[in-house]
Amino acid sequence: MKAEALKAACLAFPGAGEEFPFDESNSVFKVRGKIFALSRLGATPLRVSLKCDPDIAVKLRLEYPAITGGYHLNKKHWNTVVLDGSVPEQLVLEMIEDSYDLVVSRLPRREQEKLNWVALSRE
């Protein structure tokens, strides 16, 4: 997966946006002010950190050497994925969606409903 595809995948969700709170080279993808993905899009190799259910996070780390505990993040809830081709792209896309969904599930119901309305209006 290339940086452009990673960025597009993260921004494809309702309410998703990109910010640069740390510096101009670290993209932080948020929904309603909450982080669901982080990446230095210009880095080689390309990496992305994603929120993950703790039980699933451990299983993914055991199955794929390119998936490790979140770099500078709570390793119980975050994984960092090296996008070197060893993790199937479809799995990476599913992990991005799961990360977004985890964050949205923690938002107040009113915010979730607004996001659902935006998603329905896009269809």
C-alpha positions in Angstrom: 0.0 0.0 0.0 1.3 3.4 -1.0 0.9 6.6 1.1 -1.8 8.0 -1.2 -3.9 4.9 -0.9 -3.5 4.9 2.9 -4.5 8.5 3.2 -7.5 7.9 0.9 -8.6 4.9 2.9 -8.5 6.9 6.2 -10.4 9.9 4.7 -13.1 7.7 3.1 -15.1 7.5 6.3 -17.9 10.0 7.3 -16.5 12.9 9.4 -12.8 11.8 8.9 -10.2 14.4 8.7 -6.5 14.8 8.6 -4.6 17.0 11.0 -0.9 17.7 11.8 -0.8 18.4 15.6 2.7 17.1 16.1 4.5 18.4 13.0 4.0 18.8 9.3 5.2 15.2 8.5 2.9 13.2 10.9 -0.6 12.8 9.6 -3.2 12.2 12.3 -6.6 11.0 11.1 -9.5 11.9 13.4 -13.2 11.6 13.6 -15.0 14.2 15.7 -11.7 15.1 17.4 -10.7 11.5 18.2 -7.7 9.8 16.7 -8.2 6.6 14.8 -5.0 6.5 12.7 -1.5 8.0 12.7 1.1 7.8 10.0 4.3 9.5 8.7 3.1 9.3 5.1 6.6 10.2 3.7 8.4 7.5 5.7 10.1 4.5 4.3 8.9 1.9 5.1 5.4 3.3 5.4 3.8 2.6 8.8 0.3 3.2 10.2 -0.8 3.0 13.8 -4.4 1.9 14.4 -6.7 1.4 17.3 -7.6 -2.3 17.8 -9.6 -4.5 20.2 -7.0 -5.8 22.7 -7.7 -9.5 22.1 -7.5 -9.1 18.3 -4.4 -6.9 18.6 -2.5 -9.7 20.3 -3.6 -12.3 17.7 -2.6 -10.0 14.8 0.9 -9.5 16.3 1.4 -13.2 16.7 0.3 -13.9 13.1 2.2 -11.0 11.3 5.7 -9.9 12.3 5.0 -6.5 10.6 2.3 -5.8 13.2 3.6 -4.7 16.6 2.4 -2.8 19.6 1.6 0.8 18.9 4.7 2.9 18.6 4.6 5.5 21.4 1.0 4.5 22.1 -0.9 2.4 24.5 0.2 -1.1 23.3 -3.0 -2.7 24.7 -5.2 -0.7 22.3 -3.0 0.3 19.4 -1.0 -1.6 16.7 1.6 -0.3 14.3 1.6 -1.9 10.9 4.6 -1.8 8.6 3.1 -1.6 5.1 5.8 -3.6 3.4 3.5 -6.0 1.6 3.7 -8.8 4.2 0.2 -7.9 5.6 -2.5 -8.3 3.0 -3.9 -4.9 1.8 -7.4 -6.1 2.4 -6.5 -6.8 6.1 -5.0 -3.4 6.4 -8.2 -1.8 5.0 -10.2 -3.8 7.5 -8.0 -2.7 10.3 -8.5 0.9 9.3 -12.2 0.5 9.3 -12.2 -1.3 12.6 -10.1 1.5 14.2 -12.6 4.1 12.9 -15.5 2.0 14.1 -14.0 1.6 17.6 -13.6 5.4 17.9 -17.1 6.1 16.6 -18.6 3.5 19.0 -17.2 5.6 21.9 -18.7 8.9 20.7 -22.0 10.2 22.2 -25.1 8.8 20.4 -25.9 12.2 18.9 -22.5 12.4 17.2 -22.9 8.8 15.9 -26.2 9.7 14.5 -24.7 12.7 12.7 -22.1 10.5 11.1 -24.7 8.0 10.1 -26.7 10.8 8.4 -23.6 11.9 6.5 -22.9 8.4 5.4 -26.5 7.9 4.2 -26.5 11.3 2.3 -23.3 10.2 0.4 -25.1 7.1 -1.0 
